[in-house]
Amino acid sequence: MGRAEDLFARIENGGMSAIDDLVKNRSHEELFLDFKRSADNGNGERLYPTDHRHLADAISAFGNSEGGVIVWGLNYRPLKVAAAVAARIGGITRCSRARRPT
């Protein structure tokens, strides 16, 4: 199993406790892990144009590498000398609107 699959399995199996661990351990964004948050924390009816762009950029980057995991709804703190660090769970307040692909 590759690094991206390992991260995905850990989050899928661990649920919110796995996300909590990312914050508690101050996990950094890396080649296989990216943190994103919605401009309005998911309150709006649609994604903001910047949300679309951020998601598309992350998907494109992972598509040009070995894949990766995007954790959406996790607030992060950018660092000047390293990748962003997980800071706190921001959440998506209306995640019931989200559907899994069939």
N, CA, C and O atoms as a GROMACS GRO file, in nm:
protein
  408
    1MET      N    1   0.085  -0.117   0.000
    1MET     CA    2   0.000   0.000   0.000
    1MET      C    3   0.089   0.123   0.000
    1MET      O    4   0.186   0.130   0.075
    2GLY      N    5   0.056   0.221  -0.084
    2GLY     CA    6   0.133   0.344  -0.092
    2GLY      C    7   0.097   0.441   0.020
    2GLY      O    8   0.003   0.418   0.096
    3ARG      N    9   0.172   0.548   0.027
    3ARG     CA   10   0.153   0.648   0.133
    3ARG      C   11   0.013   0.711   0.127
    3ARG      O   12  -0.051   0.730   0.230
    4ALA      N   13  -0.033   0.744   0.006
    4ALA     CA   14  -0.166   0.806  -0.008
    4ALA      C   15  -0.275   0.709   0.036
    4ALA      O   16  -0.367   0.748   0.107
    5GLU      N   17  -0.265   0.583  -0.005
    5GLU     CA   18  -0.365   0.484   0.035
    5GLU      C   19  -0.362   0.460   0.186
    5GLU      O   20  -0.467   0.442   0.248
    6ASP      N   21  -0.243   0.461   0.244
    6ASP     CA   22  -0.230   0.445   0.388
    6ASP      C   23  -0.298   0.560   0.463
    6ASP      O   24  -0.372   0.537   0.559
    7LEU      N   25  -0.274   0.683   0.418
    7LEU     CA   26  -0.338   0.800   0.480
    7LEU      C   27  -0.490   0.792   0.468
    7LEU      O   28  -0.563   0.815   0.564
    8PHE      N   29  -0.537   0.758   0.348
    8PHE     CA   30  -0.681   0.750   0.325
    8PHE      C   31  -0.743   0.643   0.414
    8PHE      O   32  -0.847   0.667   0.476
    9ALA      N   33  -0.682   0.525   0.421
    9ALA     CA   34  -0.735   0.417   0.504
    9ALA      C   35  -0.737   0.457   0.651
    9ALA      O   36  -0.831   0.426   0.722
   10ARG      N   37  -0.632   0.526   0.696
   10ARG     CA   38  -0.626   0.568   0.836
   10ARG      C   39  -0.741   0.665   0.868
   10ARG      O   40  -0.804   0.655   0.973
   11ILE      N   41  -0.767   0.758   0.777
   11ILE     CA   42  -0.875   0.855   0.800
   11ILE      C   43  -1.012   0.789   0.786
   11ILE      O   44  -1.102   0.814   0.865
   12GLU      N   45  -1.026   0.704   0.684
   12GLU     CA   46  -1.155   0.637   0.664
   12GLU      C   47  -1.189   0.546   0.782
   12GLU      O   48  -1.303   0.544   0.828
   13ASN      N   49  -1.092   0.472   0.830
   13ASN     CA   50  -1.116   0.379   0.941
   13ASN      C   51  -1.124   0.450   1.076
   13ASN      O   52  -1.201   0.411   1.163
   14GLY      N   53  -1.045   0.556   1.093
   14GLY     CA   54  -1.040   0.626   1.221
   14GLY      C   55  -1.142   0.735   1.236
   14GLY      O   56  -1.169   0.779   1.348
   15GLY      N   57  -1.200   0.781   1.126
   15GLY     CA   58  -1.301   0.886   1.132
   15GLY      C   59  -1.247   1.015   1.193
   15GLY      O   60  -1.134   1.054   1.167
   16MET      N   61  -1.330   1.078   1.274
   16MET     CA   62  -1.291   1.207   1.332
   16MET      C   63  -1.172   1.196   1.426
   16MET      O   64  -1.098   1.293   1.442
   17SER      N   65  -1.150   1.081   1.489
   17SER     CA   66  -1.033   1.069   1.576
   17SER      C   67  -0.904   1.075   1.494
   17SER      O   68  -0.803   1.125   1.543
   18ALA      N   69  -0.907   1.026   1.371
   18ALA     CA   70  -0.790   1.037   1.284
   18ALA      C   71  -0.765   1.182   1.244
   18ALA      O   72  -0.651   1.226   1.235
   19ILE      N   73  -0.873   1.257   1.221
   19ILE     CA   74  -0.860   1.399   1.189
   19ILE      C   75  -0.810   1.474   1.313
   19ILE      O   76  -0.724   1.562   1.302
   20ASP      N   77  -0.864   1.441   1.429
   20ASP     CA   78  -0.816   1.502   1.554
   20ASP      C   79  -0.666   1.478   1.572
   20ASP      O   80  -0.593   1.566   1.617
   21ASP      N   81  -0.620   1.358   1.537
   21ASP     CA   82  -0.477   1.326   1.548
   21ASP      C   83  -0.392   1.415   1.457
   21ASP      O   84  -0.281   1.453   1.494
   22LEU      N   85  -0.443   1.447   1.338
   22LEU     CA   86  -0.369   1.537   1.249
   22LEU      C   87  -0.344   1.671   1.317
   22LEU      O   88  -0.235   1.727   1.308
   23VAL      N   89  -0.446   1.721   1.386
   23VAL     CA   90  -0.435   1.850   1.457
   23VAL      C   91  -0.345   1.835   1.578
   23VAL      O   92  -0.254   1.916   1.598
   24LYS      N   93  -0.370   1.733   1.660
   24LYS     CA   94  -0.294   1.712   1.782
   24LYS      C   95  -0.145   1.695   1.753
   24LYS      O   96  -0.060   1.745   1.827
   25ASN      N   97  -0.113   1.624   1.644
   25ASN     CA   98   0.027   1.599   1.608
   25ASN      C   99   0.086   1.710   1.522
   25ASN      O  100   0.200   1.701   1.477
   26ARG      N  101   0.008   1.815   1.500
   26ARG     CA  102   0.052   1.928   1.417
   26ARG      C  103   0.108   1.879   1.283
   26ARG      O  104   0.217   1.918   1.242
   27SER      N  105   0.030   1.793   1.217
   27SER     CA  106   0.072   1.735   1.090
   27SER      C  107   0.091   1.843   0.985
   27SER      O  108   0.015   1.940   0.979
   28HIS      N  109   0.192   1.825   0.903
   28HIS     CA  110   0.223   1.918   0.796
   28HIS      C  111   0.160   1.869   0.666
   28HIS      O  112   0.145   1.749   0.644
   29GLU      N  113   0.124   1.964   0.580
   29GLU     CA  114   0.092   1.925   0.444
   29GLU      C  115   0.218   1.864   0.385
   29GLU      O  116   0.330   1.902   0.421
   30GLU      N  117   0.199   1.770   0.296
   30GLU     CA  118   0.313   1.702   0.237
   30GLU      C  119   0.276   1.658   0.096
   30GLU      O  120   0.170   1.694   0.045
   31LEU      N  121   0.362   1.580   0.035
   31LEU     CA  122   0.340   1.534  -0.101
   31LEU      C  123   0.206   1.461  -0.116
   31LEU      O  124   0.143   1.470  -0.221
   32PHE      N  125   0.163   1.390  -0.012
   32PHE     CA  126   0.042   1.308  -0.019
   32PHE      C  127  -0.072   1.361   0.065
   32PHE      O  128  -0.176   1.296   0.075
   33LEU      N  129  -0.058   1.477   0.126
   33LEU     CA  130  -0.160   1.529   0.218
   33LEU      C  131  -0.176   1.679   0.198
   33LEU      O  132  -0.078   1.754   0.199
   34ASP      N  133  -0.301   1.722   0.179
   34ASP     CA  134  -0.330   1.864   0.159
   34ASP      C  135  -0.452   1.901   0.242
   34ASP      O  136  -0.548   1.824   0.250
   35PHE      N  137  -0.448   2.018   0.304
   35PHE     CA  138  -0.558   2.069   0.384
   35PHE      C  139  -0.628   2.180   0.307
   35PHE      O  140  -0.563   2.269   0.253
   36LYS      N  141  -0.760   2.176   0.303
   36LYS     CA  142  -0.839   2.280   0.238
   36LYS      C  143  -0.954   2.317   0.329
   36LYS      O  144  -0.999   2.238   0.411
   37ARG      N  145  -1.001   2.438   0.312
   37ARG     CA  146  -1.120   2.482   0.383
   37ARG      C  147  -1.202   2.569   0.289
   37ARG      O  148  -1.147   2.636   0.202
   38SER      N  149  -1.331   2.567   0.309
   38SER     CA  150  -1.421   2.648   0.229
   38SER      C  151  -1.414   2.793   0.274
   38SER      O  152  -1.390   2.821   0.391
   39ALA      N  153  -1.435   2.883   0.181
   39ALA     CA  154  -1.432   3.025   0.214
   39ALA      C  155  -1.538   3.061   0.318
   39ALA      O  156  -1.521   3.157   0.393
   40ASP      N  157  -1.649   2.984   0.322
   40ASP     CA  158  -1.756   3.015   0.418
   40ASP      C  159  -1.787   2.897   0.510
   40ASP      O  160  -1.897   2.888   0.566
   41ASN      N  161  -1.692   2.805   0.527
   41ASN     CA  162  -1.709   2.686   0.610
   41ASN      C  163  -1.830   2.602   0.571
   41ASN      O  164  -1.891   2.536   0.655
   42GLY      N  165  -1.865   2.604   0.444
   42GLY     CA  166  -1.974   2.520   0.395
   42GLY      C  167  -2.112   2.574   0.420
   42GLY      O  168  -2.210   2.502   0.403
   43ASN      N  169  -2.124   2.700   0.460
   43ASN     CA  170  -2.255   2.758   0.487
   43ASN      C  171  -2.332   2.794   0.361
   43ASN      O  172  -2.455   2.797   0.363
   44GLY      N  173  -2.263   2.821   0.253
   44GLY     CA  174  -2.329   2.866   0.131
   44GLY      C  175  -2.395   2.754   0.054
   44GLY      O  176  -2.375   2.636   0.084
   45GLU      N  177  -2.473   2.791  -0.043
   45GLU     CA  178  -2.539   2.693  -0.129
   45GLU      C  179  -2.445   2.637  -0.234
   45GLU      O  180  -2.468   2.528  -0.287
   46ARG      N  181  -2.339   2.710  -0.264
   46ARG     CA  182  -2.243   2.667  -0.366
   46ARG      C  183  -2.102   2.697  -0.317
   46ARG      O  184  -2.081   2.778  -0.227
   47LEU      N  185  -2.006   2.629  -0.378
   47LEU     CA  186  -1.867   2.660  -0.348
   47LEU      C  187  -1.832   2.797  -0.405
   47LEU      O  188  -1.882   2.837  -0.510
   48TYR      N  189  -1.747   2.868  -0.336
   48TYR     CA  190  -1.695   2.994  -0.387
   48TYR      C  191  -1.602   2.964  -0.504
   48TYR      O  192  -1.546   2.855  -0.511
   49PRO      N  193  -1.584   3.058  -0.597
   49PRO     CA  194  -1.490   3.036  -0.707
   49PRO      C  195  -1.349   3.001  -0.657
   49PRO      O  196  -1.280   2.920  -0.720
   50THR      N  197  -1.307   3.060  -0.546
   50THR     CA  198  -1.175   3.027  -0.493
   50THR      C  199  -1.172   2.882  -0.442
   50THR      O  200  -1.069   2.816  -0.450
   51ASP      N  201  -1.284   2.833  -0.388
   51ASP     CA  202  -1.291   2.694  -0.344
   51ASP      C  203  -1.273   2.599  -0.462
   51ASP      O  204  -1.198   2.502  -0.454
   52HIS      N  205  -1.341   2.629  -0.572
   52HIS     CA  206  -1.326   2.548  -0.693
   52HIS      C  207  -1.180   2.546  -0.739
   52HIS      O  208  -1.126   2.441  -0.774
   53ARG      N  209  -1.118   2.662  -0.738
   53ARG     CA  210  -0.979   2.672  -0.784
   53ARG      C  211  -0.885   2.594  -0.693
   53ARG      O  212  -0.798   2.522  -0.741
   54HIS      N  213  -0.902   2.608  -0.561
   54HIS     CA  214  -0.816   2.536  -0.466
   54HIS      C  215  -0.834   2.384  -0.480
   54HIS      O  216  -0.735   2.310  -0.478
   55LEU      N  217  -0.957   2.340  -0.494
   55LEU     CA  218  -0.982   2.197  -0.511
   55LEU      C  219  -0.923   2.146  -0.642
   55LEU      O  220  -0.860   2.041  -0.645
   56ALA      N  221  -0.943   2.221  -0.750
   56ALA     CA  222  -0.890   2.180  -0.880
   56ALA      C  223  -0.737   2.175  -0.878
   56ALA      O  224  -0.677   2.084  -0.934
   57ASP      N  225  -0.674   2.273  -0.814
   57ASP     CA  226  -0.527   2.274  -0.804
   57ASP      C  227  -0.476   2.152  -0.728
   57ASP      O  228  -0.378   2.090  -0.769
   58ALA      N  229  -0.542   2.118  -0.618
   58ALA     CA  230  -0.498   2.002  -0.538
   58ALA      C  231  -0.518   1.872  -0.615
   58ALA      O  232  -0.430   1.786  -0.615
   59ILE      N  233  -0.631   1.859  -0.681
   59ILE     CA  234  -0.657   1.738  -0.760
   59ILE      C  235  -0.555   1.727  -0.873
   59ILE      O  236  -0.502   1.619  -0.899
   60SER      N  237  -0.527   1.838  -0.939
   60SER     CA  238  -0.429   1.837  -1.047
   60SER      C  239  -0.291   1.798  -0.997
   60SER      O  240  -0.221   1.718  -1.060
   61ALA      N  241  -0.251   1.853  -0.884
   61ALA     CA  242  -0.120   1.821  -0.828
   61ALA      C  243  -0.111   1.672  -0.794
   61ALA      O  244  -0.011   1.608  -0.824
   62PHE      N  245  -0.214   1.618  -0.732
   62PHE     CA  246  -0.213   1.477  -0.698
   62PHE      C  247  -0.221   1.390  -0.823
   62PHE      O  248  -0.164   1.281  -0.828
   63GLY      N  249  -0.293   1.439  -0.925
   63GLY     CA  250  -0.303   1.364  -1.050
   63GLY      C  251  -0.171   1.357  -1.124
   63GLY      O  252  -0.149   1.264  -1.203
   64ASN      N  253  -0.084   1.452  -1.100
   64ASN     CA  254   0.047   1.453  -1.164
   64ASN      C  255   0.154   1.388  -1.078
   64ASN      O  256   0.273   1.397  -1.108
   65SER      N  257   0.112   1.322  -0.970
   65SER     CA  258   0.207   1.254  -0.883
   65SER      C  259   0.150   1.115  -0.853
   65SER      O  260   0.084   1.055  -0.937
   66GLU      N  261   0.176   1.066  -0.735
   66GLU     CA  262   0.129   0.932  -0.698
   66GLU      C  263  -0.004   0.936  -0.626
   66GLU      O  264  -0.044   0.836  -0.565
   67GLY      N  265  -0.076   1.048  -0.631
   67GLY     CA  266  -0.204   1.060  -0.562
   67GLY      C  267  -0.187   1.124  -0.426
   67GLY      O  268  -0.076   1.158  -0.385
   68GLY      N  269  -0.298   1.139  -0.356
   68GLY     CA  270  -0.292   1.200  -0.225
   68GLY      C  271  -0.430   1.214  -0.164
   68GLY      O  272  -0.530   1.172  -0.222
   69VAL      N  273  -0.434   1.273  -0.046
   69VAL     CA  274  -0.557   1.289   0.030
   69VAL      C  275  -0.578   1.438   0.057
   69VAL      O  276  -0.488   1.506   0.106
   70ILE      N  277  -0.697   1.486   0.027
   70ILE     CA  278  -0.735   1.623   0.057
   70ILE      C  279  -0.829   1.618   0.177
   70ILE      O  280  -0.934   1.554   0.171
   71VAL      N  281  -0.792   1.684   0.285
   71VAL     CA  282  -0.878   1.692   0.403
   71VAL      C  283  -0.947   1.828   0.394
   71VAL      O  284  -0.885   1.932   0.417
   72TRP      N  285  -1.076   1.826   0.361
   72TRP     CA  286  -1.152   1.949   0.344
   72TRP      C  287  -1.222   1.982   0.475
   72TRP      O  288  -1.286   1.895   0.535
   73GLY      N  289  -1.209   2.106   0.520
   73GLY     CA  290  -1.271   2.149   0.645
   73GLY      C  291  -1.173   2.154   0.760
   73GLY      O  292  -1.214   2.168   0.876
   74LEU      N  293  -1.046   2.144   0.730
   74LEU     CA  294  -0.943   2.151   0.834
   74LEU      C  295  -0.870   2.283   0.822
   74LEU      O  296  -0.805   2.310   0.721
   75ASN      N  297  -0.881   2.364   0.924
   75ASN     CA  298  -0.809   2.491   0.923
   75ASN      C  299  -0.662   2.465   0.946
   75ASN      O  300  -0.625   2.375   1.021
   76TYR      N  301  -0.581   2.542   0.881
   76TYR     CA  302  -0.437   2.522   0.889
   76TYR      C  303  -0.369   2.655   0.910
   76TYR      O  304  -0.426   2.761   0.885
   77ARG      N  305  -0.246   2.648   0.956
   77ARG     CA  306  -0.167   2.769   0.976
   77ARG      C  307  -0.048   2.762   0.881
   77ARG      O  308   0.037   2.675   0.895
   78PRO      N  309  -0.042   2.855   0.785
   78PRO     CA  310   0.074   2.855   0.696
   78PRO      C  311   0.201   2.892   0.772
   78PRO      O  312   0.198   2.976   0.862
   79LEU      N  313   0.308   2.830   0.737
   79LEU     CA  314   0.437   2.859   0.797
   79LEU      C  315   0.530   2.917   0.691
   79LEU      O  316   0.519   2.882   0.574
   80LYS      N  317   0.620   3.004   0.732
   80LYS     CA  318   0.711   3.066   0.636
   80LYS      C  319   0.821   2.970   0.592
   80LYS      O  320   0.871   2.980   0.480
   81VAL      N  321   0.859   2.877   0.679
   81VAL     CA  322   0.972   2.790   0.649
   81VAL      C  323   0.933   2.648   0.613
   81VAL      O  324   1.019   2.569   0.575
   82ALA      N  325   0.807   2.614   0.623
   82ALA     CA  326   0.764   2.477   0.594
   82ALA      C  327   0.620   2.479   0.542
   82ALA      O  328   0.558   2.585   0.531
   83ALA      N  329   0.570   2.362   0.512
   83ALA     CA  330   0.431   2.350   0.466
   83ALA      C  331   0.335   2.387   0.578
   83ALA      O  332   0.374   2.395   0.694
   84ALA      N  333   0.211   2.408   0.542
   84ALA     CA  334   0.109   2.443   0.641
   84ALA      C  335   0.093   2.332   0.744
   84ALA      O  336   0.114   2.214   0.714
   85VAL      N  337   0.056   2.372   0.865
   85VAL     CA  338   0.037   2.278   0.976
   85VAL      C  339  -0.110   2.277   1.014
   85VAL      O  340  -0.174   2.382   1.022
   86ALA      N  341  -0.164   2.158   1.039
   86ALA     CA  342  -0.303   2.146   1.085
   86ALA      C  343  -0.317   2.221   1.216
   86ALA      O  344  -0.244   2.195   1.312
   87ALA      N  345  -0.412   2.315   1.222
   87ALA     CA  346  -0.428   2.398   1.341
   87ALA      C  347  -0.553   2.365   1.419
   87ALA      O  348  -0.549   2.356   1.542
   88ARG      N  349  -0.665   2.347   1.351
   88ARG     CA  350  -0.789   2.311   1.420
   88ARG      C  351  -0.890   2.266   1.316
   88ARG      O  352  -0.879   2.296   1.198
   89ILE      N  353  -0.989   2.194   1.364
   89ILE     CA  354  -1.094   2.146   1.276
   89ILE      C  355  -1.193   2.260   1.255
   89ILE      O  356  -1.252   2.311   1.350
   90GLY      N  357  -1.208   2.300   1.131
   90GLY     CA  358  -1.301   2.407   1.099
   90GLY      C  359  -1.439   2.352   1.068
   90GLY      O  360  -1.541   2.416   1.096
   91GLY      N  361  -1.440   2.235   1.011
   91GLY     CA  362  -1.566   2.170   0.981
   91GLY      C  363  -1.638   2.228   0.862
   91GLY      O  364  -1.602   2.333   0.809
   92ILE      N  365  -1.737   2.157   0.821
   92ILE     CA  366  -1.827   2.201   0.716
   92ILE      C  367  -1.966   2.192   0.777
   92ILE      O  368  -2.013   2.082   0.808
   93THR      N  369  -2.030   2.304   0.794
   93THR     CA  370  -2.154   2.306   0.872
   93THR      C  371  -2.271   2.239   0.801
   93THR      O  372  -2.366   2.195   0.866
   94ARG      N  373  -2.267   2.232   0.669
   94ARG     CA  374  -2.379   2.172   0.598
   94ARG      C  375  -2.331   2.053   0.514
   94ARG      O  376  -2.363   2.044   0.396
   95CYS      N  377  -2.256   1.965   0.575
   95CYS     CA  378  -2.198   1.854   0.500
   95CYS      C  379  -2.303   1.753   0.454
   95CYS      O  380  -2.272   1.668   0.371
   96SER      N  381  -2.424   1.761   0.503
   96SER     CA  382  -2.529   1.669   0.457
   96SER      C  383  -2.559   1.692   0.310
   96SER      O  384  -2.619   1.605   0.245
   97ARG      N  385  -2.520   1.807   0.256
   97ARG     CA  386  -2.540   1.832   0.114
   97ARG      C  387  -2.444   1.752   0.029
   97ARG      O  388  -2.471   1.729  -0.089
   98ALA      N  389  -2.334   1.709   0.085
   98ALA     CA  390  -2.233   1.637   0.010
   98ALA      C  391  -2.281   1.496  -0.018
   98ALA      O  392  -2.345   1.433   0.066
   99ARG      N  393  -2.247   1.448  -0.136
   99ARG     CA  394  -2.283   1.312  -0.173
   99ARG      C  395  -2.157   1.239  -0.216
   99ARG      O  396  -2.068   1.296  -0.279
  100ARG      N  397  -2.151   1.114  -0.182
  100ARG     CA  398  -2.040   1.031  -0.227
  100ARG      C  399  -2.069   0.989  -0.370
  100ARG      O  400  -2.184   0.963  -0.404
  101PRO      N  401  -1.966   0.982  -0.454
  101PRO     CA  402  -1.988   0.935  -0.592
  101PRO      C  403  -2.038   0.790  -0.592
  101PRO      O  404  -1.999   0.711  -0.506
  102THR      N  405  -2.121   0.759  -0.686
  102THR     CA  406  -2.173   0.620  -0.696
  102THR      C  407  -2.097   0.542  -0.800
  102THR      O  408  -2.126   0.425  -0.822
   0.00000   0.00000   0.00000
